[in-house]
Amino acid sequence: MDIEVLFKIAIIGFITAIINILLKKSDKDELTTFTTITAFVIVLVVVVDMVGGFMETLKSLFRLY
């Protein structure tokens, strides 16, 4: 696992937290939920891509075609 992936996830979380704070200060609570869900989906896509790469590595390691 690359350390870059952890940094990407951390940066997404940090940016989401800042956006949520700014939106809560301006009384846009429905948008904070939307940004949190969007960030969760982005992180989920990154993790699914990592798992896909891991599965491909396992397939090539055990020669499963």
N, CA, C and O atoms as a Tripos MOL2 file, in Angstrom:
@<TRIPOS>MOLECULE
protein
  260   259    65     0     0
PROTEIN
NO_CHARGES

@<TRIPOS>ATOM
      1 N           0.8480   -1.1820    0.0000 N.3       1 MET1
      2 CA          0.0000    0.0000    0.0000 C.3       1 MET1
      3 C           0.8890    1.2390    0.0000 C.2       1 MET1
      4 O           1.8020    1.3710    0.8140 O.2       1 MET1
      5 N           0.6080    2.1130   -0.9040 N.am      2 ASP2
      6 CA          1.3800    3.3490   -0.9770 C.3       2 ASP2
      7 C           0.9430    4.3190    0.1040 C.2       2 ASP2
      8 O          -0.2270    4.3660    0.4860 O.2       2 ASP2
      9 N           1.8940    5.0830    0.5840 N.am      3 ILE3
     10 CA          1.5830    6.1080    1.5830 C.3       3 ILE3
     11 C           0.7960    7.2470    0.9430 C.2       3 ILE3
     12 O           0.1090    8.0050    1.6280 O.2       3 ILE3
     13 N           0.9040    7.3580   -0.3890 N.am      4 GLU4
     14 CA          0.1780    8.4150   -1.1020 C.3       4 GLU4
     15 C          -1.3320    8.2650   -0.9430 C.2       4 GLU4
     16 O          -2.0580    9.2550   -0.8630 O.2       4 GLU4
     17 N          -1.7900    7.0330   -0.9000 N.am      5 VAL5
     18 CA         -3.2310    6.7870   -0.7650 C.3       5 VAL5
     19 C          -3.7160    7.2970    0.5830 C.2       5 VAL5
     20 O          -4.7900    7.8930    0.6750 O.2       5 VAL5
     21 N          -2.9350    7.0660    1.6220 N.am      6 LEU6
     22 CA         -3.3180    7.5720    2.9480 C.3       6 LEU6
     23 C          -3.3470    9.0910    2.9690 C.2       6 LEU6
     24 O          -4.2280    9.6950    3.5810 O.2       6 LEU6
     25 N          -2.3800    9.7060    2.2970 N.am      7 PHE7
     26 CA         -2.3680   11.1630    2.2290 C.3       7 PHE7
     27 C          -3.5690   11.6930    1.4480 C.2       7 PHE7
     28 O          -4.1500   12.7110    1.8230 O.2       7 PHE7
     29 N          -3.9480   11.0080    0.3600 N.am      8 LYS8
     30 CA         -5.1250   11.4280   -0.4030 C.3       8 LYS8
     31 C          -6.3780   11.3820    0.4620 C.2       8 LYS8
     32 O          -7.1870   12.3100    0.4490 O.2       8 LYS8
     33 N          -6.5310   10.2960    1.2120 N.am      9 ILE9
     34 CA         -7.7110   10.1540    2.0670 C.3       9 ILE9
     35 C          -7.7070   11.2120    3.1650 C.2       9 ILE9
     36 O          -8.7510   11.7780    3.4910 O.2       9 ILE9
     37 N          -6.5310   11.4800    3.7350 N.am     10 ALA10
     38 CA         -6.4320   12.4920    4.7840 C.3      10 ALA10
     39 C          -6.7350   13.8880    4.2380 C.2      10 ALA10
     40 O          -7.4070   14.6770    4.9020 O.2      10 ALA10
     41 N          -6.2540   14.1910    3.0570 N.am     11 ILE11
     42 CA         -6.5150   15.5030    2.4540 C.3      11 ILE11
     43 C          -7.9990   15.6650    2.1390 C.2      11 ILE11
     44 O          -8.5670   16.7370    2.3470 O.2      11 ILE11
     45 N          -8.6240   14.6040    1.6400 N.am     12 ILE12
     46 CA        -10.0600   14.6690    1.3660 C.3      12 ILE12
     47 C         -10.8330   14.9200    2.6600 C.2      12 ILE12
     48 O         -11.7610   15.7290    2.6790 O.2      12 ILE12
     49 N         -10.4610   14.2400    3.7300 N.am     13 GLY13
     50 CA        -11.1130   14.4520    5.0220 C.3      13 GLY13
     51 C         -10.8970   15.8570    5.5510 C.2      13 GLY13
     52 O         -11.8220   16.4680    6.0860 O.2      13 GLY13
     53 N          -9.6860   16.3730    5.4070 N.am     14 PHE14
     54 CA         -9.3710   17.7210    5.8840 C.3      14 PHE14
     55 C         -10.1670   18.7730    5.1130 C.2      14 PHE14
     56 O         -10.7360   19.6850    5.7120 O.2      14 PHE14
     57 N         -10.2060   18.6470    3.7900 N.am     15 ILE15
     58 CA        -10.9510   19.6080    2.9760 C.3      15 ILE15
     59 C         -12.4430   19.5190    3.2820 C.2      15 ILE15
     60 O         -13.1300   20.5390    3.3390 O.2      15 ILE15
     61 N         -12.9410   18.3090    3.4780 N.am     16 THR16
     62 CA        -14.3520   18.1350    3.8150 C.3      16 THR16
     63 C         -14.6780   18.7800    5.1540 C.2      16 THR16
     64 O         -15.7250   19.4100    5.3050 O.2      16 THR16
     65 N         -13.7880   18.6260    6.1200 N.am     17 ALA17
     66 CA        -14.0170   19.2410    7.4320 C.3      17 ALA17
     67 C         -14.0640   20.7610    7.3280 C.2      17 ALA17
     68 O         -14.9140   21.4000    7.9480 O.2      17 ALA17
     69 N         -13.1640   21.3360    6.5570 N.am     18 ILE18
     70 CA        -13.1420   22.7950    6.3990 C.3      18 ILE18
     71 C         -14.4160   23.2740    5.6980 C.2      18 ILE18
     72 O         -15.0290   24.2560    6.1180 O.2      18 ILE18
     73 N         -14.8080   22.5800    4.6380 N.am     19 ILE19
     74 CA        -16.0280   22.9700    3.9250 C.3      19 ILE19
     75 C         -17.2410   22.8550    4.8360 C.2      19 ILE19
     76 O         -18.1170   23.7200    4.8260 O.2      19 ILE19
     77 N         -17.2920   21.7770    5.6300 N.am     20 ASN20
     78 CA        -18.4260   21.6040    6.5380 C.3      20 ASN20
     79 C         -18.4800   22.6970    7.5930 C.2      20 ASN20
     80 O         -19.5650   23.1720    7.9290 O.2      20 ASN20
     81 N         -17.3420   23.1030    8.1170 N.am     21 ILE21
     82 CA        -17.3130   24.1900    9.1100 C.3      21 ILE21
     83 C         -17.8220   25.4840    8.4870 C.2      21 ILE21
     84 O         -18.6190   26.2040    9.0880 O.2      21 ILE21
     85 N         -17.3490   25.7710    7.2710 N.am     22 LEU22
     86 CA        -17.7880   27.0020    6.6070 C.3      22 LEU22
     87 C         -19.2850   26.9730    6.3000 C.2      22 LEU22
     88 O         -19.9720   27.9850    6.4430 O.2      22 LEU22
     89 N         -19.7810   25.8250    5.8840 N.am     23 LEU23
     90 CA        -21.2080   25.7270    5.5690 C.3      23 LEU23
     91 C         -22.0750   25.7930    6.8190 C.2      23 LEU23
     92 O         -23.1620   26.3690    6.7840 O.2      23 LEU23
     93 N         -21.6150   25.2170    7.9140 N.am     24 LYS24
     94 CA        -22.3960   25.2870    9.1590 C.3      24 LYS24
     95 C         -22.4600   26.7140    9.6840 C.2      24 LYS24
     96 O         -23.4760   27.1330   10.2390 O.2      24 LYS24
     97 N         -21.3700   27.4620    9.5070 N.am     25 LYS25
     98 CA        -21.3640   28.8610    9.9460 C.3      25 LYS25
     99 C         -22.3530   29.7040    9.1480 C.2      25 LYS25
    100 O         -22.8860   30.6940    9.6510 O.2      25 LYS25
    101 N         -22.5930   29.3030    7.8970 N.am     26 SER26
    102 CA        -23.5250   30.0560    7.0660 C.3      26 SER26
    103 C         -24.9130   29.4130    7.0260 C.2      26 SER26
    104 O         -25.7060   29.7020    6.1300 O.2      26 SER26
    105 N         -25.2090   28.5360    8.0000 N.am     27 ASP27
    106 CA        -26.5220   27.8970    8.1450 C.3      27 ASP27
    107 C         -26.9770   27.1340    6.8980 C.2      27 ASP27
    108 O         -28.1310   27.2430    6.4820 O.2      27 ASP27
    109 N         -26.0750   26.3730    6.3170 N.am     28 LYS28
    110 CA        -26.3960   25.5300    5.1620 C.3      28 LYS28
    111 C         -26.1910   24.0660    5.5490 C.2      28 LYS28
    112 O         -25.3490   23.3730    4.9770 O.2      28 LYS28
    113 N         -26.9720   23.6090    6.5270 N.am     29 ASP29
    114 CA        -26.7870   22.2630    7.0620 C.3      29 ASP29
    115 C         -27.0650   21.1670    6.0400 C.2      29 ASP29
    116 O         -26.4410   20.1070    6.0920 O.2      29 ASP29
    117 N         -27.9860   21.4030    5.1170 N.am     30 GLU30
    118 CA        -28.2730   20.3750    4.1210 C.3      30 GLU30
    119 C         -27.0880   20.1770    3.1800 C.2      30 GLU30
    120 O         -26.8660   19.0740    2.6810 O.2      30 GLU30
    121 N         -26.3300   21.2380    2.9390 N.am     31 LEU31
    122 CA        -25.1520   21.1090    2.0790 C.3      31 LEU31
    123 C         -23.9970   20.4160    2.7960 C.2      31 LEU31
    124 O         -23.1680   19.7750    2.1500 O.2      31 LEU31
    125 N         -23.9300   20.5370    4.1210 N.am     32 THR32
    126 CA        -22.8750   19.8320    4.8520 C.3      32 THR32
    127 C         -23.0640   18.3250    4.7300 C.2      32 THR32
    128 O         -22.0920   17.5820    4.5950 O.2      32 THR32
    129 N         -24.3020   17.8800    4.7770 N.am     33 THR33
    130 CA        -24.5880   16.4580    4.5990 C.3      33 THR33
    131 C         -24.1910   16.0070    3.2010 C.2      33 THR33
    132 O         -23.6170   14.9330    3.0220 O.2      33 THR33
    133 N         -24.5010   16.8320    2.2230 N.am     34 PHE34
    134 CA        -24.1680   16.5010    0.8390 C.3      34 PHE34
    135 C         -22.6500   16.4180    0.6500 C.2      34 PHE34
    136 O         -22.1630   15.5020   -0.0130 O.2      34 PHE34
    137 N         -21.9060   17.3520    1.2170 N.am     35 THR35
    138 CA        -20.4480   17.3120    1.0650 C.3      35 THR35
    139 C         -19.8430   16.1180    1.7920 C.2      35 THR35
    140 O         -18.8730   15.5300    1.3150 O.2      35 THR35
    141 N         -20.4030   15.7560    2.9340 N.am     36 THR36
    142 CA        -19.8980   14.5900    3.6610 C.3      36 THR36
    143 C         -20.1430   13.3110    2.8740 C.2      36 THR36
    144 O         -19.2630   12.4550    2.7900 O.2      36 THR36
    145 N         -21.3250   13.1770    2.2990 N.am     37 ILE37
    146 CA        -21.6340   11.9890    1.5010 C.3      37 ILE37
    147 C         -20.7570   11.9440    0.2550 C.2      37 ILE37
    148 O         -20.2830   10.8740   -0.1290 O.2      37 ILE37
    149 N         -20.5380   13.0850   -0.3740 N.am     38 THR38
    150 CA        -19.6920   13.1420   -1.5600 C.3      38 THR38
    151 C         -18.2590   12.7320   -1.2300 C.2      38 THR38
    152 O         -17.6420   11.9700   -1.9740 O.2      38 THR38
    153 N         -17.7370   13.2300   -0.1290 N.am     39 ALA39
    154 CA        -16.3790   12.8590    0.2830 C.3      39 ALA39
    155 C         -16.2950   11.3710    0.5970 C.2      39 ALA39
    156 O         -15.3030   10.7200    0.2690 O.2      39 ALA39
    157 N         -17.3300   10.8350    1.2290 N.am     40 PHE40
    158 CA        -17.3550    9.4040    1.5320 C.3      40 PHE40
    159 C         -17.3280    8.5720    0.2530 C.2      40 PHE40
    160 O         -16.6270    7.5630    0.1870 O.2      40 PHE40
    161 N         -18.0770    8.9800   -0.7500 N.am     41 VAL41
    162 CA        -18.1110    8.2530   -2.0190 C.3      41 VAL41
    163 C         -16.7470    8.3290   -2.7060 C.2      41 VAL41
    164 O         -16.2860    7.3370   -3.2710 O.2      41 VAL41
    165 N         -16.1050    9.4820   -2.6650 N.am     42 ILE42
    166 CA        -14.7810    9.6270   -3.2780 C.3      42 ILE42
    167 C         -13.7700    8.7040   -2.5960 C.2      42 ILE42
    168 O         -12.9890    8.0280   -3.2650 O.2      42 ILE42
    169 N         -13.7890    8.6800   -1.2630 N.am     43 VAL43
    170 CA        -12.8710    7.8050   -0.5290 C.3      43 VAL43
    171 C         -13.2020    6.3420   -0.8110 C.2      43 VAL43
    172 O         -12.3000    5.5130   -0.9250 O.2      43 VAL43
    173 N         -14.4730    6.0250   -0.9220 N.am     44 LEU44
    174 CA        -14.8720    4.6530   -1.2280 C.3      44 LEU44
    175 C         -14.3560    4.2190   -2.5950 C.2      44 LEU44
    176 O         -13.9220    3.0790   -2.7550 O.2      44 LEU44
    177 N         -14.3970    5.1050   -3.5740 N.am     45 VAL45
    178 CA        -13.8760    4.7950   -4.9060 C.3      45 VAL45
    179 C         -12.3700    4.5450   -4.8380 C.2      45 VAL45
    180 O         -11.8670    3.6270   -5.4860 O.2      45 VAL45
    181 N         -11.6520    5.3470   -4.0660 N.am     46 VAL46
    182 CA        -10.2080    5.1570   -3.9200 C.3      46 VAL46
    183 C          -9.9100    3.8060   -3.2830 C.2      46 VAL46
    184 O          -9.0080    3.0960   -3.7280 O.2      46 VAL46
    185 N         -10.6610    3.4450   -2.2470 N.am     47 VAL47
    186 CA        -10.4410    2.1740   -1.5660 C.3      47 VAL47
    187 C         -10.8040    0.9950   -2.4690 C.2      47 VAL47
    188 O         -10.0930   -0.0090   -2.4780 O.2      47 VAL47
    189 N         -11.8840    1.0980   -3.2180 N.am     48 VAL48
    190 CA        -12.2720    0.0220   -4.1310 C.3      48 VAL48
    191 C         -11.2070   -0.1670   -5.2100 C.2      48 VAL48
    192 O         -10.9170   -1.2960   -5.6050 O.2      48 VAL48
    193 N         -10.6300    0.9230   -5.6830 N.am     49 ASP49
    194 CA         -9.5450    0.8290   -6.6560 C.3      49 ASP49
    195 C          -8.3340    0.1160   -6.0500 C.2      49 ASP49
    196 O          -7.6950   -0.6960   -6.7190 O.2      49 ASP49
    197 N          -8.0170    0.4160   -4.7880 N.am     50 MET50
    198 CA         -6.9110   -0.2680   -4.1130 C.3      50 MET50
    199 C          -7.1960   -1.7590   -3.9800 C.2      50 MET50
    200 O          -6.3110   -2.5800   -4.2210 O.2      50 MET50
    201 N          -8.4070   -2.1170   -3.6030 N.am     51 VAL51
    202 CA         -8.7690   -3.5240   -3.4450 C.3      51 VAL51
    203 C          -8.7090   -4.2320   -4.8010 C.2      51 VAL51
    204 O          -8.2790   -5.3830   -4.8780 O.2      51 VAL51
    205 N          -9.1300   -3.5620   -5.8560 N.am     52 GLY52
    206 CA         -9.0390   -4.1410   -7.1960 C.3      52 GLY52
    207 C          -7.6060   -4.4240   -7.5910 C.2      52 GLY52
    208 O          -7.3130   -5.4710   -8.1680 O.2      52 GLY52
    209 N          -6.7070   -3.4960   -7.2850 N.am     53 GLY53
    210 CA         -5.2880   -3.7170   -7.5490 C.3      53 GLY53
    211 C          -4.7270   -4.8620   -6.7370 C.2      53 GLY53
    212 O          -3.8940   -5.6290   -7.2210 O.2      53 GLY53
    213 N          -5.1820   -4.9770   -5.5050 N.am     54 PHE54
    214 CA         -4.7460   -6.0790   -4.6490 C.3      54 PHE54
    215 C          -5.2100   -7.4170   -5.2020 C.2      54 PHE54
    216 O          -4.4570   -8.3910   -5.1930 O.2      54 PHE54
    217 N          -6.4480   -7.4690   -5.6830 N.am     55 MET55
    218 CA         -6.9760   -8.7100   -6.2550 C.3      55 MET55
    219 C          -6.2120   -9.0950   -7.5240 C.2      55 MET55
    220 O          -5.9400  -10.2740   -7.7520 O.2      55 MET55
    221 N          -5.8720   -8.1140   -8.3400 N.am     56 GLU56
    222 CA         -5.0740   -8.3990   -9.5350 C.3      56 GLU56
    223 C          -3.7000   -8.9330   -9.1540 C.2      56 GLU56
    224 O          -3.1800   -9.8260   -9.8230 O.2      56 GLU56
    225 N          -3.1100   -8.4060   -8.0980 N.am     57 THR57
    226 CA         -1.8220   -8.9040   -7.6260 C.3      57 THR57
    227 C          -1.9420  -10.3460   -7.1480 C.2      57 THR57
    228 O          -1.0730  -11.1720   -7.4290 O.2      57 THR57
    229 N          -3.0180  -10.6470   -6.4270 N.am     58 LEU58
    230 CA         -3.2260  -12.0120   -5.9740 C.3      58 LEU58
    231 C          -3.4330  -12.9700   -7.1470 C.2      58 LEU58
    232 O          -2.9200  -14.0890   -7.1400 O.2      58 LEU58
    233 N          -4.1870  -12.5230   -8.1510 N.am     59 LYS59
    234 CA         -4.4120  -13.3700   -9.3220 C.3      59 LYS59
    235 C          -3.1100  -13.6770  -10.0380 C.2      59 LYS59
    236 O          -2.8730  -14.8140  -10.4470 O.2      59 LYS59
    237 N          -2.2610  -12.6610  -10.1910 N.am     60 SER60
    238 CA         -0.9910  -12.8980  -10.8720 C.3      60 SER60
    239 C          -0.0310  -13.7040  -10.0070 C.2      60 SER60
    240 O           0.7950  -14.4500  -10.5340 O.2      60 SER60
    241 N          -0.1250  -13.5650   -8.6990 N.am     61 LEU61
    242 CA          0.7550  -14.2920   -7.7950 C.3      61 LEU61
    243 C           0.4430  -15.7880   -7.8160 C.2      61 LEU61
    244 O           1.3540  -16.6160   -7.8400 O.2      61 LEU61
    245 N          -0.8310  -16.1280   -7.8090 N.am     62 PHE62
    246 CA         -1.2330  -17.5300   -7.7980 C.3      62 PHE62
    247 C          -1.5640  -18.0460   -9.2070 C.2      62 PHE62
    248 O          -2.0480  -19.1660   -9.3700 O.2      62 PHE62
    249 N          -1.2970  -17.2220  -10.2060 N.am     63 ARG63
    250 CA         -1.5280  -17.5800  -11.6090 C.3      63 ARG63
    251 C          -2.9710  -18.0050  -11.8690 C.2      63 ARG63
    252 O          -3.2210  -19.0200  -12.5200 O.2      63 ARG63
    253 N          -3.8950  -17.2370  -11.3650 N.am     64 LEU64
    254 CA         -5.3210  -17.4920  -11.5910 C.3      64 LEU64
    255 C          -5.7850  -16.5950  -12.7360 C.2      64 LEU64
    256 O          -5.8920  -15.3790  -12.5720 O.2      64 LEU64
    257 N          -6.0520  -17.1770  -13.8610 N.am     65 TYR65
    258 CA         -6.4470  -16.3680  -15.0180 C.3      65 TYR65
    259 C          -7.8690  -16.5810  -15.3400 C.2      65 TYR65
    260 O          -8.3840  -15.9840  -16.2860 O.2      65 TYR65
@<TRIPOS>BOND
     1     1     2 1
     2     2     3 1
     3     3     4 2
     4     3     5 am
     5     5     6 1
     6     6     7 1
     7     7     8 2
     8     7     9 am
     9     9    10 1
    10    10    11 1
    11    11    12 2
    12    11    13 am
    13    13    14 1
    14    14    15 1
    15    15    16 2
    16    15    17 am
    17    17    18 1
    18    18    19 1
    19    19    20 2
    20    19    21 am
    21    21    22 1
    22    22    23 1
    23    23    24 2
    24    23    25 am
    25    25    26 1
    26    26    27 1
    27    27    28 2
    28    27    29 am
    29    29    30 1
    30    30    31 1
    31    31    32 2
    32    31    33 am
    33    33    34 1
    34    34    35 1
    35    35    36 2
    36    35    37 am
    37    37    38 1
    38    38    39 1
    39    39    40 2
    40    39    41 am
    41    41    42 1
    42    42    43 1
    43    43    44 2
    44    43    45 am
    45    45    46 1
    46    46    47 1
    47    47    48 2
    48    47    49 am
    49    49    50 1
    50    50    51 1
    51    51    52 2
    52    51    53 am
    53    53    54 1
    54    54    55 1
    55    55    56 2
    56    55    57 am
    57    57    58 1
    58    58    59 1
    59    59    60 2
    60    59    61 am
    61    61    62 1
    62    62    63 1
    63    63    64 2
    64    63    65 am
    65    65    66 1
    66    66    67 1
    67    67    68 2
    68    67    69 am
    69    69    70 1
    70    70    71 1
    71    71    72 2
    72    71    73 am
    73    73    74 1
    74    74    75 1
    75    75    76 2
    76    75    77 am
    77    77    78 1
    78    78    79 1
    79    79    80 2
    80    79    81 am
    81    81    82 1
    82    82    83 1
    83    83    84 2
    84    83    85 am
    85    85    86 1
    86    86    87 1
    87    87    88 2
    88    87    89 am
    89    89    90 1
    90    90    91 1
    91    91    92 2
    92    91    93 am
    93    93    94 1
    94    94    95 1
    95    95    96 2
    96    95    97 am
    97    97    98 1
    98    98    99 1
    99    99   100 2
   100    99   101 am
   101   101   102 1
   102   102   103 1
   103   103   104 2
   104   103   105 am
   105   105   106 1
   106   106   107 1
   107   107   108 2
   108   107   109 am
   109   109   110 1
   110   110   111 1
   111   111   112 2
   112   111   113 am
   113   113   114 1
   114   114   115 1
   115   115   116 2
   116   115   117 am
   117   117   118 1
   118   118   119 1
   119   119   120 2
   120   119   121 am
   121   121   122 1
   122   122   123 1
   123   123   124 2
   124   123   125 am
   125   125   126 1
   126   126   127 1
   127   127   128 2
   128   127   129 am
   129   129   130 1
   130   130   131 1
   131   131   132 2
   132   131   133 am
   133   133   134 1
   134   134   135 1
   135   135   136 2
   136   135   137 am
   137   137   138 1
   138   138   139 1
   139   139   140 2
   140   139   141 am
   141   141   142 1
   142   142   143 1
   143   143   144 2
   144   143   145 am
   145   145   146 1
   146   146   147 1
   147   147   148 2
   148   147   149 am
   149   149   150 1
   150   150   151 1
   151   151   152 2
   152   151   153 am
   153   153   154 1
   154   154   155 1
   155   155   156 2
   156   155   157 am
   157   157   158 1
   158   158   159 1
   159   159   160 2
   160   159   161 am
   161   161   162 1
   162   162   163 1
   163   163   164 2
   164   163   165 am
   165   165   166 1
   166   166   167 1
   167   167   168 2
   168   167   169 am
   169   169   170 1
   170   170   171 1
   171   171   172 2
   172   171   173 am
   173   173   174 1
   174   174   175 1
   175   175   176 2
   176   175   177 am
   177   177   178 1
   178   178   179 1
   179   179   180 2
   180   179   181 am
   181   181   182 1
   182   182   183 1
   183   183   184 2
   184   183   185 am
   185   185   186 1
   186   186   187 1
   187   187   188 2
   188   187   189 am
   189   189   190 1
   190   190   191 1
   191   191   192 2
   192   191   193 am
   193   193   194 1
   194   194   195 1
   195   195   196 2
   196   195   197 am
   197   197   198 1
   198   198   199 1
   199   199   200 2
   200   199   201 am
   201   201   202 1
   202   202   203 1
   203   203   204 2
   204   203   205 am
   205   205   206 1
   206   206   207 1
   207   207   208 2
   208   207   209 am
   209   209   210 1
   210   210   211 1
   211   211   212 2
   212   211   213 am
   213   213   214 1
   214   214   215 1
   215   215   216 2
   216   215   217 am
   217   217   218 1
   218   218   219 1
   219   219   220 2
   220   219   221 am
   221   221   222 1
   222   222   223 1
   223   223   224 2
   224   223   225 am
   225   225   226 1
   226   226   227 1
   227   227   228 2
   228   227   229 am
   229   229   230 1
   230   230   231 1
   231   231   232 2
   232   231   233 am
   233   233   234 1
   234   234   235 1
   235   235   236 2
   236   235   237 am
   237   237   238 1
   238   238   239 1
   239   239   240 2
   240   239   241 am
   241   241   242 1
   242   242   243 1
   243   243   244 2
   244   243   245 am
   245   245   246 1
   246   246   247 1
   247   247   248 2
   248   247   249 am
   249   249   250 1
   250   250   251 1
   251   251   252 2
   252   251   253 am
   253   253   254 1
   254   254   255 1
   255   255   256 2
   256   255   257 am
   257   257   258 1
   258   258   259 1
   259   259   260 2
@<TRIPOS>SUBSTRUCTURE
     1 MET1         2 RESIDUE 1 A MET
     2 ASP2         6 RESIDUE 1 A ASP
     3 ILE3        10 RESIDUE 1 A ILE
     4 GLU4        14 RESIDUE 1 A GLU
     5 VAL5        18 RESIDUE 1 A VAL
     6 LEU6        22 RESIDUE 1 A LEU
     7 PHE7        26 RESIDUE 1 A PHE
     8 LYS8        30 RESIDUE 1 A LYS
     9 ILE9        34 RESIDUE 1 A ILE
    10 ALA10       38 RESIDUE 1 A ALA
    11 ILE11       42 RESIDUE 1 A ILE
    12 ILE12       46 RESIDUE 1 A ILE
    13 GLY13       50 RESIDUE 1 A GLY
    14 PHE14       54 RESIDUE 1 A PHE
    15 ILE15       58 RESIDUE 1 A ILE
    16 THR16       62 RESIDUE 1 A THR
    17 ALA17       66 RESIDUE 1 A ALA
    18 ILE18       70 RESIDUE 1 A ILE
    19 ILE19       74 RESIDUE 1 A ILE
    20 ASN20       78 RESIDUE 1 A ASN
    21 ILE21       82 RESIDUE 1 A ILE
    22 LEU22       86 RESIDUE 1 A LEU
    23 LEU23       90 RESIDUE 1 A LEU
    24 LYS24       94 RESIDUE 1 A LYS
    25 LYS25       98 RESIDUE 1 A LYS
    26 SER26      102 RESIDUE 1 A SER
    27 ASP27      106 RESIDUE 1 A ASP
    28 LYS28      110 RESIDUE 1 A LYS
    29 ASP29      114 RESIDUE 1 A ASP
    30 GLU30      118 RESIDUE 1 A GLU
    31 LEU31      122 RESIDUE 1 A LEU
    32 THR32      126 RESIDUE 1 A THR
    33 THR33      130 RESIDUE 1 A THR
    34 PHE34      134 RESIDUE 1 A PHE
    35 THR35      138 RESIDUE 1 A THR
    36 THR36      142 RESIDUE 1 A THR
    37 ILE37      146 RESIDUE 1 A ILE
    38 THR38      150 RESIDUE 1 A THR
    39 ALA39      154 RESIDUE 1 A ALA
    40 PHE40      158 RESIDUE 1 A PHE
    41 VAL41      162 RESIDUE 1 A VAL
    42 ILE42      166 RESIDUE 1 A ILE
    43 VAL43      170 RESIDUE 1 A VAL
    44 LEU44      174 RESIDUE 1 A LEU
    45 VAL45      178 RESIDUE 1 A VAL
    46 VAL46      182 RESIDUE 1 A VAL
    47 VAL47      186 RESIDUE 1 A VAL
    48 VAL48      190 RESIDUE 1 A VAL
    49 ASP49      194 RESIDUE 1 A ASP
    50 MET50      198 RESIDUE 1 A MET
    51 VAL51      202 RESIDUE 1 A VAL
    52 GLY52      206 RESIDUE 1 A GLY
    53 GLY53      210 RESIDUE 1 A GLY
    54 PHE54      214 RESIDUE 1 A PHE
    55 MET55      218 RESIDUE 1 A MET
    56 GLU56      222 RESIDUE 1 A GLU
    57 THR57      226 RESIDUE 1 A THR
    58 LEU58      230 RESIDUE 1 A LEU
    59 LYS59      234 RESIDUE 1 A LYS
    60 SER60      238 RESIDUE 1 A SER
    61 LEU61      242 RESIDUE 1 A LEU
    62 PHE62      246 RESIDUE 1 A PHE
    63 ARG63      250 RESIDUE 1 A ARG
    64 LEU64      254 RESIDUE 1 A LEU
    65 TYR65      258 RESIDUE 1 A TYR
